[in-house]
Amino acid sequence: MERTVIMGKSLNGRELGTGISQRKDGRYQGRYTDRFGKRKTLYHDKLAELKRLLSKAKDEDEMKLNIVD
């Protein structure tokens, strides 16, 4: 199955990266799909902090540290 990579954009039209976009209220949101097939969304006011949180969440998912309740 071939995946299409969609790059999100800021309100100014700047590319932010895969799965990251800026909301109308100015906050940034990052989305990814975990190993259970659930779509996860993270929010933060600062782009750098969101990228760090998103990277950490993806790493935890790959190392199977997240569990299903």
N, C-alpha and C positions, 0 to 999 in steps of 0.2 A: 504494500500500500504506500503510495507516494504522498508525502505531506507537503502542504504549501506553507511556507514560512511567511508570516505576516508581521511586518515591522510597524509598531505603533508610532504615533506622532504626537508632539506637544501641541499646545494651542498656537504656537508660533510656526508650526509646520516642520519642526526639526525632528529627525529620526531619533527614537529613544532606545530601540532595541527590540528583540523578539519578545512578544508577550507583554510589553510595557506600553502604557498609554497614559495620557493626562486627561483627567475629567474636567468638566466645565467649571467646577468649583475650584480648580487649581491643584487639587490633590493628584498624586500619581497612583496608578494601580498596576499591579503585576499579576498575571494569570499563568497557571501551569496546570497540567493534569497529573495527579499522583498515580502511584502504581496500582491503585484500586479502580482507576478510571474516573475518579471524582475530580471535578474542576475546582481548583482552589484559587482564591483571589486575596491578595495582600494590598493594603493601602498605606501610604505614607505621604507626608508633606514635602519631604526632600527626596530627590531622585537618587542620590548616592546611597542613602540609607535604605531605600526600597530595593535597589539592586543587591545590596548586602543581605537583606532579609530574604529576598527571593532565591539567591544563591544558597543560603543556609538551608532553606526549606527544601530545595531540590536535592541538596546533598544528603539531608536527613532521610528523604524519601528513597534515594538510591541505596543508602546504608541500612534501610529497613528499620529505622528508629521510630517511625510513626506507626500507630496501630489503629485498628477500627474498634470503636466502642460497641 
